[in-house]
Structures are given as C-alpha cells and as structure tokens.
Amino acid sequence: MTNAAIARNIVGIIGNVISFGLFFSPAPTFYKIIKKKAVEEFKPDPYIATVLNCAFWVFYGLPFVHPNNILVVTINAIGLVFEFVYLTIFYIYATSKGRKRVMLYLFIEAVFFAVVVLITLLALHGTYRRSLVVGILCDVFNIMMYVSPLTVMGKVIKTKSVKYMPFWLSLANFLNGVCWTTYALIHPLDIYVLISNGIGAISGLAQLMLYACYCSCKGENNDNGDHTSRPNGDAV
C-alpha cells in the first residue's frame, strides 16, 4: 500500500468518525419523542431526504460504479441505518396523516432510486460513465443539504441570535466538509466527493464566522428553550 493510499484511508476513517457523530446527533430529539409518545411539530423531511442521499452515496461507492471508495460506502450504509431508525420512531408516534406522508415519500424515493440503479447498470457501461451520472446526482443532493442552513443563517442575522445555530454542530459540519474534501484530493482524485464537500466546508466556515459575529450579541439569545437543529451535512 502506497503512502497516498494509507493517508487516504486515515483521512477517510477520521471522516467516518465525524460523520457518525453527525448521524447520531439527532438521537436526543427522538429520545424526547419516545418519552412524550408524540412527534408534536417535528418534521421528518430532512431524514427522508437523507435516506435518498445516503442510498446514492452507497451506490456510488460500489466497485462497479466508482472503485476505491469503500469508506464512502461504510459510513453512508451506517447513515442509512440511523435514518431508518429515526423514521421508524417517527412512524410509531406520528398521526395517521404523518405516517401516510412518510410512507408515500419513501415509496417515491425507492422508485426513483430503483430507476436510476437500473439505468446505470443496464444502459451505462464502464465505471467512468456510471460514476459520472451517479456522482452528479450525489453532488446535487449533497449540495442541497449543505446549503440548507442558509435559512437558519438568515434568521441569525435577522434576530442577532445564534440560538438556532449550535456552535458544535456548525463546527462538526465544517470539519466533516474539510475532512472529506481532503480525502477526495488525495490520489486517486474524486471530483464528485470534492465538489459537494468543498461547498460543505465553505458553508460550515460561513456558519462559524457568523457565529463569531453574533455569539456575544444579546438579540433573542436569552431564551433557553430547546432549539434542536438538524445536521446539514452528510457523510460525504
């Protein structure tokens, strides 16, 4: 094993650890749902979106789509398990309308994913073409999730309060983006992992800079209520 391969594996393992923490971070929210036996105003949309995102990254990392990406497969497979556990908890305690909504969206995602897999395997030959199509899809979904905190950042500026943007979550998202960007830059270069996570690192840095600007401001920061925030980044 070359030095580059060893370095790539080490960075990838670190990325797996950080990403695992991000996947685990919503656990307290779902623990509260279990204790209250109700989802109240909780929305499952980010977790439904993350299911599709992780599924595509798992598919992307398979040897017949894009070789040498086993660490991408492992963490996103773990992420899939986490998201399904979260959605199962939501399903158990949701209203009938909420349950139908979850099942409908998951069904649509399953159909879309199956169509992409079939087209990729049957119509596209060779890892270059397959990784091109699947990689672009992965980047689109990942970038959408990385830039999703723009609304939260806007709220921070408006209220001059960082209570809706926890520091440690912003830091973890930044480190996650930096780690997977570094992983992508080490030979062999992975342009698709690089693009989305490079944007993710910039997004995370912007959050930290915003936090530094408003953390000392009073604004609405005197409210000690529970403001649970969803991680905006994913494994890669």
C-alpha positions in Angstrom: 0.0 0.0 0.0 1.4 3.4 -1.0 1.8 6.4 1.3 -1.1 8.1 -0.6 -3.4 5.2 -0.1 -2.5 5.0 3.6 -3.1 8.7 4.1 -6.4 8.5 2.2 -7.6 5.7 4.4 -6.6 7.5 7.6 -8.5 10.7 6.5 -11.4 8.5 5.4 -11.6 6.8 8.8 -11.5 10.2 10.5 -14.3 11.3 8.2 -16.3 8.2 9.1 -15.9 9.1 12.8 -17.1 12.7 12.3 -19.9 11.7 10.1 -21.0 9.1 12.6 -21.3 11.8 15.2 -23.4 13.9 12.8 -25.7 11.0 12.1 -26.0 10.3 15.8 -26.6 13.9 16.9 -30.5 13.9 16.3 -30.8 10.9 18.8 -31.8 13.2 21.8 -34.6 14.6 19.8 -36.0 11.2 19.1 -35.5 10.2 22.7 -37.8 13.1 23.6 -40.3 11.8 21.1 -40.3 8.4 22.7 -40.7 9.9 26.2 -43.6 12.1 25.1 -45.0 9.4 22.8 -45.8 12.2 20.3 -44.0 13.9 17.5 -45.8 17.2 18.1 -44.5 19.7 15.5 -41.5 17.6 14.5 -40.9 17.3 10.7 -39.4 14.1 9.2 -38.5 15.8 5.9 -34.7 16.2 6.5 -34.4 12.5 7.5 -36.4 11.3 4.4 -34.1 13.4 2.2 -31.0 12.0 4.0 -32.2 8.4 3.2 -32.0 9.1 -0.5 -28.7 11.0 -0.2 -27.1 8.1 1.7 -28.5 5.5 -0.7 -27.0 7.2 -3.7 -23.6 7.6 -2.0 -23.6 3.9 -1.1 -24.4 3.0 -4.7 -21.7 5.5 -5.9 -19.1 3.9 -3.7 -19.6 0.3 -5.0 -16.7 -1.1 -7.1 -18.7 -1.4 -10.3 -19.7 2.3 -10.1 -16.7 4.0 -8.6 -13.8 1.8 -7.3 -11.7 2.5 -4.3 -14.4 4.2 -2.2 -15.2 1.6 0.5 -15.0 4.2 3.2 -17.8 6.2 1.4 -19.9 3.0 1.4 -19.4 2.1 5.1 -20.4 5.5 6.6 -23.4 6.0 4.3 -24.6 2.5 5.0 -24.4 3.3 8.7 -26.2 6.6 8.0 -29.0 4.7 6.2 -29.5 2.6 9.3 -29.7 5.7 11.5 -32.2 7.4 9.3 -34.4 4.3 9.1 -34.3 4.0 12.9 -35.3 7.7 13.3 -38.1 7.4 10.7 -39.4 4.2 12.4 -39.6 6.1 15.7 -41.4 8.9 13.9 -43.8 6.4 12.2 -44.7 4.8 15.5 -45.6 8.0 17.3 -47.0 10.1 14.3 -50.6 10.6 13.4 -52.2 8.6 10.6 -51.6 11.5 8.2 -47.9 11.8 9.2 -47.5 8.0 8.7 -49.0 8.1 5.2 -46.8 11.1 4.3 -43.6 9.2 5.4 -44.6 6.0 3.5 -45.5 8.0 0.4 -42.2 9.9 0.3 -40.2 6.7 1.0 -42.1 4.9 -1.8 -41.3 7.7 -4.3 -37.7 7.7 -3.3 -37.5 3.9 -3.6 -38.9 4.0 -7.1 -36.6 6.9 -8.2 -33.6 5.1 -6.8 -34.5 1.8 -8.4 -34.9 3.5 -11.8 -31.5 5.2 -11.5 -29.9 1.9 -10.5 -31.4 0.0 -13.4 -30.5 2.7 -16.0 -26.9 2.9 -14.6 -26.3 -0.9 -14.6 -28.1 -1.7 -17.9 -27.6 1.3 -20.1 -24.2 2.6 -18.9 -21.1 0.5 -19.3 -17.8 1.1 -17.5 -17.1 2.9 -14.2 -16.4 6.2 -15.9 -19.9 6.7 -17.3 -21.6 5.2 -14.2 -19.6 7.4 -11.7 -20.4 10.4 -13.9 -24.1 10.0 -13.7 -24.4 8.8 -10.1 -21.7 11.2 -8.9 -23.6 14.2 -10.4 -26.8 13.0 -8.6 -24.9 12.6 -5.4 -23.5 16.1 -5.6 -26.9 17.7 -6.4 -28.5 16.1 -3.3 -25.4 16.7 -1.1 -25.1 20.4 -2.1 -28.8 20.9 -1.4 -28.4 19.6 2.1 -25.2 21.5 2.7 -26.7 24.9 1.7 -30.0 24.2 3.6 -28.8 26.2 6.6 -28.9 29.4 4.6 -32.4 30.0 6.0 -31.1 29.5 9.6 -28.1 31.8 8.9 -30.6 34.4 7.6 -32.5 34.1 10.9 -29.3 34.5 12.9 -28.6 37.8 11.1 -32.2 39.0 11.5 -32.5 38.2 15.2 -28.9 38.7 16.0 -29.1 35.5 17.9 -27.2 32.2 17.4 -29.6 30.1 19.4 -30.9 28.4 16.2 -27.4 27.6 15.1 -25.5 25.5 17.7 -21.7 26.1 17.6 -20.7 22.4 18.0 -23.0 21.3 15.2 -21.6 24.1 12.9 -18.0 23.1 13.8 -18.8 19.4 13.1 -20.3 20.2 9.8 -17.2 22.3 8.9 -14.8 19.6 10.0 -16.8 17.0 8.1 -16.6 19.0 4.9 -12.9 19.7 5.3 -12.1 16.0 6.0 -14.0 14.6 3.0 -12.5 17.4 0.8 -9.1 16.3 1.9 -10.0 12.6 1.3 -11.1 13.5 -2.3 -7.9 15.4 -3.1 -5.6 12.5 -2.2 -4.8 10.3 -5.2 -6.9 9.0 -6.8 -8.7 12.3 -7.1 -12.5 12.0 -6.6 -14.1 15.1 -8.2 -17.6 14.2 -7.1 -16.7 13.9 -3.4 -14.6 17.0 -3.8 -17.2 19.3 -5.3 -20.0 18.8 -2.7 -17.8 18.6 0.3 -15.8 21.6 -0.8 -19.0 23.6 -0.8 -19.9 22.0 2.5 -16.6 23.2 4.1 -17.3 26.7 2.8 -20.8 26.5 4.2 -19.5 25.3 7.6 -16.9 28.1 7.6 -19.6 30.7 6.9 -21.6 29.4 9.8 -18.6 29.6 12.2 -17.8 33.2 11.0 -21.5 34.1 11.6 -21.4 32.6 15.0 -18.3 34.5 15.9 -20.0 37.7 14.8 -23.2 37.2 16.8 -22.3 34.9 19.7 -21.8 37.9 22.0 -24.9 39.7 20.9 -28.0 39.7 23.2 -30.6 39.6 20.5 -33.1 36.8 21.4 -30.4 34.7 22.9 -31.8 34.9 26.4 -34.3 32.2 25.5 -33.2 28.9 27.0 -35.8 26.9 25.2 -35.0 23.7 23.3 -34.0 24.6 19.7 -33.0 21.4 18.1 -31.1 21.7 14.8 -30.7 19.1 12.2 -27.1 18.5 10.8 -27.0 20.0 7.4 -24.2 17.8 6.0 -24.0 14.1 5.3 -21.3 11.6 5.3 -19.7 12.8 2.1 
